[in-house]
Amino acid sequence: MMKSIVLTLLPLALAAKEFPEKFHAAPKPLSKDAKVSEWPRVFGPNDNCTSPEEPLLTKFPETGLKPVFELARGESYASPILADGKLLHFHAVKSAETLDCHHPETGKRLWTFSYPIKYRDRYGFSSGPRSSPVVHKGKIYLIGVTAKLHCLDLDSGKVIWQRDLKTELSIPQYFFGYGPNPMIHGDLLILNTGGKEKESSGSSVIGVSLETGKTVWTHEDTWGASYASPVMAKLHGKDVALVIAAGESKPTHGGLLLLDPKTGKLHCRFPWRADVYESVLA
């Protein structure tokens, strides 16, 4: 059974007041031959931006689609996530990054998790999160615009472990705050964190334990973080993590890193970036 949990920092009643839900009508039943799928991370269930769902409408009705429910939302660039019968959306509410969990067919808010942030975009864009949640085996992995990393229980929203990577690794704000999505491979969470641009700075790419959040391996590089999320590929029969790194530098630097996802060992490093200072790789 679903449980409604009220978490600290942003009470459920307050969230409902500031971001009301409006239910219109229940969705029509799916056809018997319908194929459905979840969307547990930003690139989809197979990490290829493709949904296996069918059949799909090829043309909308002239009167438009009938709404099922409406949700108000704060500032965000994050994608909605659908997994295990729950709809997640990550946004900024005033000075707090907030993850709301809803019932996907009614919009009813089931729980809310929130934590304070201090961030203002240098170029006047939204100050909400850029990265989307990742759901894996009943847990949510979440990293915000200030690189605060959380592992939450999907059913309750309770914190399992957390890390402040900006403080730990001296991650700069870069152009638009922290942006890459995490990638899961095996029992590791792989993150494009940012390079050693200063002696005190942290690591370019890290692999952390899904279970404990502890760092398992580190790849150090002068290239900083980009706005591209790590992806997996099979090259010459081996799993390879493809990470585009960049950062903020004069002259500009950055490019493609090919890493062993289990150890972080560098296979290949290919420089590739425009020479414009404010260029980003995404």
C-alpha positions as CSV (number, residue, x, y, z in Angstrom):
1,M,0.0,0.0,0.0
2,M,1.1,3.6,-0.7
3,K,2.0,5.6,2.4
4,S,1.7,9.3,2.7
5,I,4.7,10.7,4.6
6,V,5.2,14.2,5.8
7,L,8.9,15.2,5.8
8,T,10.7,18.0,7.6
9,L,11.7,21.3,6.0
10,L,8.7,21.6,3.7
11,P,5.5,20.2,5.4
12,L,3.0,18.5,3.0
13,A,0.3,20.9,4.0
14,L,2.5,23.9,3.0
15,A,3.4,22.3,-0.3
16,A,-0.2,21.6,-1.1
17,K,-1.1,25.2,-0.4
18,E,1.7,26.7,-2.5
19,F,1.5,24.2,-5.3
20,P,-2.2,23.1,-5.5
21,E,-3.3,20.0,-7.3
22,K,-6.4,20.0,-9.6
23,F,-8.0,16.7,-10.6
24,H,-10.2,16.8,-13.7
25,A,-11.3,13.2,-14.5
26,A,-9.9,9.7,-14.4
27,P,-8.0,8.5,-17.5
28,K,-9.7,6.1,-19.9
29,P,-8.6,2.4,-19.6
30,L,-5.8,1.4,-21.9
31,S,-6.5,-1.1,-24.7
32,K,-5.8,-4.7,-24.1
33,D,-2.9,-4.7,-26.5
34,A,-1.3,-1.6,-25.1
35,K,2.4,-1.8,-24.2
36,V,3.4,0.5,-21.3
37,S,6.7,1.5,-19.9
38,E,8.2,3.5,-17.0
39,W,10.5,6.4,-17.5
40,P,12.9,6.1,-14.5
41,R,15.6,8.5,-15.7
42,V,16.0,11.3,-18.1
43,F,17.1,9.2,-21.1
44,G,14.3,6.6,-20.6
45,P,14.2,3.0,-19.6
46,N,16.9,1.9,-22.1
47,D,19.0,5.1,-21.9
48,N,18.3,5.8,-25.6
49,C,15.6,8.4,-25.4
50,T,13.1,6.0,-26.8
51,S,9.9,4.6,-25.3
52,P,8.6,1.1,-26.2
53,E,5.0,2.2,-25.5
54,E,2.4,1.5,-28.1
55,P,0.0,2.2,-29.7
56,L,0.4,6.0,-29.7
57,L,-1.8,8.7,-31.1
58,T,-0.7,9.9,-34.5
59,K,-3.1,12.8,-34.4
60,F,-4.7,14.7,-31.5
61,P,-8.5,15.3,-31.5
62,E,-9.6,18.6,-32.8
63,T,-11.0,19.4,-29.4
64,G,-7.6,18.7,-27.8
65,L,-6.6,16.2,-25.2
66,K,-8.7,16.0,-22.0
67,P,-6.7,16.8,-18.9
68,V,-6.6,14.3,-16.1
69,F,-4.9,16.5,-13.5
70,E,-2.9,19.7,-13.2
71,L,0.1,20.5,-10.9
72,A,1.7,23.9,-10.3
73,R,5.5,23.9,-10.4
74,G,8.4,26.0,-9.2
75,E,11.6,26.7,-11.1
76,S,13.2,23.7,-12.8
77,Y,14.9,22.3,-15.9
78,A,14.4,18.7,-14.6
79,S,12.4,16.1,-16.4
80,P,9.4,14.4,-14.8
81,I,10.2,10.8,-13.8
82,L,7.7,7.9,-13.7
83,A,8.7,4.7,-11.9
84,D,7.1,2.0,-9.7
85,G,3.7,3.7,-9.8
86,K,5.0,7.1,-8.8
87,L,5.4,10.4,-10.6
88,L,8.4,12.5,-9.4
89,H,9.2,16.1,-10.2
90,F,12.2,18.1,-8.9
91,H,12.0,21.9,-8.7
92,A,13.0,24.9,-6.7
93,V,10.4,26.4,-4.3
94,K,11.7,29.8,-3.1
95,S,15.1,29.0,-1.6
96,A,14.7,25.2,-1.4
97,E,15.2,22.4,-3.9
98,T,12.1,20.2,-3.6
99,L,11.2,16.7,-4.8
100,D,7.5,16.0,-5.0
101,C,6.1,12.5,-5.3
102,H,2.6,12.2,-6.8
103,H,0.2,9.5,-7.8
104,P,0.5,9.3,-11.6
105,E,-3.2,9.0,-12.4
106,T,-4.7,11.4,-9.9
107,G,-1.8,13.9,-9.2
108,K,-2.3,13.4,-5.4
109,R,0.8,14.4,-3.6
110,L,2.2,11.4,-1.6
111,W,5.2,13.0,0.0
112,T,7.6,15.9,-0.3
113,F,11.4,16.2,0.3
114,S,13.1,19.5,0.5
115,Y,16.4,21.1,1.5
116,P,17.6,24.7,1.5
117,I,20.0,26.0,-1.2
118,K,21.8,29.3,-1.8
119,Y,22.1,29.8,-5.6
120,R,21.5,32.6,-8.1
121,D,22.1,32.1,-11.8
122,R,24.9,34.4,-13.1
123,Y,23.0,34.9,-16.4
124,G,19.5,35.5,-15.1
125,F,18.2,32.0,-15.9
126,S,16.1,29.9,-13.6
127,S,17.7,29.0,-10.3
128,G,16.0,25.6,-10.2
129,P,17.7,22.2,-10.6
130,R,19.1,21.1,-14.0
131,S,19.5,17.4,-13.2
132,S,16.6,14.9,-13.1
133,P,16.1,12.2,-10.5
134,V,17.2,8.6,-11.2
135,V,15.1,5.7,-9.8
136,H,16.8,2.3,-9.3
137,K,15.6,-0.6,-7.2
138,G,13.3,1.3,-5.0
139,K,15.7,4.2,-4.4
140,I,16.0,7.7,-5.8
141,Y,19.3,9.4,-6.6
142,L,19.1,13.1,-6.7
143,I,21.6,15.9,-7.3
144,G,20.8,19.6,-7.4
145,V,22.1,22.8,-8.8
146,T,24.6,23.2,-5.9
147,A,25.8,19.5,-6.2
148,K,24.1,18.2,-3.1
149,L,23.6,14.5,-3.7
150,H,20.9,12.5,-2.0
151,C,19.7,8.9,-2.0
152,L,16.1,8.6,-0.9
153,D,13.6,5.8,-0.3
154,L,11.1,5.8,-3.1
155,D,8.1,4.8,-1.0
156,S,8.7,7.3,1.8
157,G,11.1,10.0,0.6
158,K,13.3,9.4,3.7
159,V,17.0,10.1,3.3
160,I,19.2,7.0,3.1
161,W,22.5,8.8,2.6
162,Q,23.6,12.3,1.4
163,R,26.7,14.2,0.4
164,D,27.6,17.8,-0.3
165,L,29.9,17.3,-3.3
166,K,30.4,21.0,-3.9
167,T,32.0,21.3,-0.5
168,E,33.8,18.0,-0.6
169,L,35.3,18.4,-4.1
170,S,35.4,22.2,-4.3
171,I,33.2,22.2,-7.3
172,P,32.8,25.7,-8.9
173,Q,29.5,27.1,-9.9
174,Y,30.5,27.1,-13.5
175,F,28.2,28.9,-15.9
176,F,24.8,27.6,-14.8
177,G,25.4,25.6,-11.6
178,Y,25.7,21.9,-11.5
179,G,23.8,20.2,-14.4
180,P,24.8,16.6,-15.5
181,N,22.5,13.7,-14.7
182,P,23.9,10.8,-12.7
183,M,24.4,7.5,-14.5
184,I,24.0,4.0,-12.9
185,H,26.2,1.1,-13.9
186,G,26.2,-2.1,-11.9
187,D,26.4,-1.1,-8.2
188,L,27.9,2.4,-9.0
189,L,26.6,5.9,-9.5
190,I,28.8,7.7,-12.0
191,L,29.0,11.5,-11.8
192,N,30.6,14.2,-14.0
193,T,31.7,16.4,-11.0
194,G,34.4,18.8,-12.2
195,G,38.2,18.8,-12.5
196,K,41.2,20.0,-10.7
197,E,41.3,23.5,-12.1
198,K,42.9,24.6,-8.8
199,E,45.1,22.7,-6.5
200,S,42.3,22.5,-3.9
201,S,39.7,21.4,-6.5
202,G,38.2,17.9,-6.7
203,S,37.9,15.2,-9.2
204,S,36.7,15.2,-12.8
205,V,34.6,12.1,-12.7
206,I,33.7,9.8,-9.7
207,G,32.0,6.5,-9.1
208,V,30.2,6.1,-5.8
209,S,28.5,3.1,-4.2
210,L,24.7,3.0,-4.7
211,E,24.4,1.4,-1.3
212,T,26.5,3.7,0.9
213,G,27.3,6.8,-1.2
214,K,31.0,6.3,-0.6
215,T,33.5,7.0,-3.4
216,V,34.7,3.8,-5.0
217,W,36.9,5.4,-7.7
218,T,38.1,8.8,-8.9
219,H,39.3,10.0,-12.3
220,E,41.3,13.2,-11.9
221,D,41.7,15.6,-14.8
222,T,42.2,19.3,-15.5
223,W,38.9,19.3,-17.4
224,G,35.9,20.4,-15.3
225,A,32.3,19.3,-15.5
226,S,30.2,19.9,-18.5
227,Y,26.4,19.9,-18.9
228,A,26.5,16.5,-20.6
229,S,25.4,13.5,-18.7
230,P,27.6,10.3,-18.7
231,V,26.3,7.5,-21.0
232,M,27.3,3.9,-21.5
233,A,28.5,2.3,-24.7
234,K,29.8,-1.1,-25.8
235,L,33.1,-0.6,-27.6
236,H,35.1,-3.6,-28.8
237,G,33.0,-5.8,-26.7
238,K,33.6,-3.9,-23.5
239,D,31.4,-1.5,-21.4
240,V,32.8,2.0,-21.6
241,A,31.6,5.2,-19.8
242,L,31.5,8.2,-22.1
243,V,31.9,11.4,-20.3
244,I,32.2,14.9,-21.9
245,A,34.1,17.2,-19.6
246,A,34.7,20.9,-20.0
247,G,34.6,23.5,-17.2
248,E,35.3,27.2,-17.2
249,S,38.7,28.2,-18.4
250,K,40.7,30.6,-20.6
251,P,41.7,29.3,-23.0
252,T,38.8,26.8,-23.2
253,H,39.5,23.2,-22.6
254,G,37.4,20.0,-22.6
255,G,36.4,17.0,-24.6
256,L,35.5,13.3,-24.4
257,L,36.7,10.9,-21.8
258,L,36.4,7.1,-22.3
259,L,36.6,5.4,-18.9
260,D,36.3,1.9,-17.4
261,P,33.0,2.2,-15.5
262,K,34.1,-0.3,-12.8
263,T,37.5,1.3,-12.0
264,G,37.5,4.8,-13.6
265,K,40.6,3.9,-15.6
266,L,41.1,6.2,-18.6
267,H,41.0,4.4,-22.0
268,C,41.2,7.5,-24.2
269,R,41.0,11.3,-24.0
270,F,39.9,13.3,-27.0
271,P,39.9,17.2,-26.8
272,W,36.9,18.8,-28.5
273,R,35.5,22.2,-27.6
274,A,34.8,25.6,-29.2
275,D,37.4,28.3,-28.4
276,V,34.6,30.7,-27.2
277,Y,34.9,31.2,-23.4
278,E,31.2,30.7,-22.6
279,S,30.9,27.6,-24.8
280,V,29.4,24.6,-23.0
281,L,29.3,21.0,-23.9
282,A,25.9,19.4,-23.4
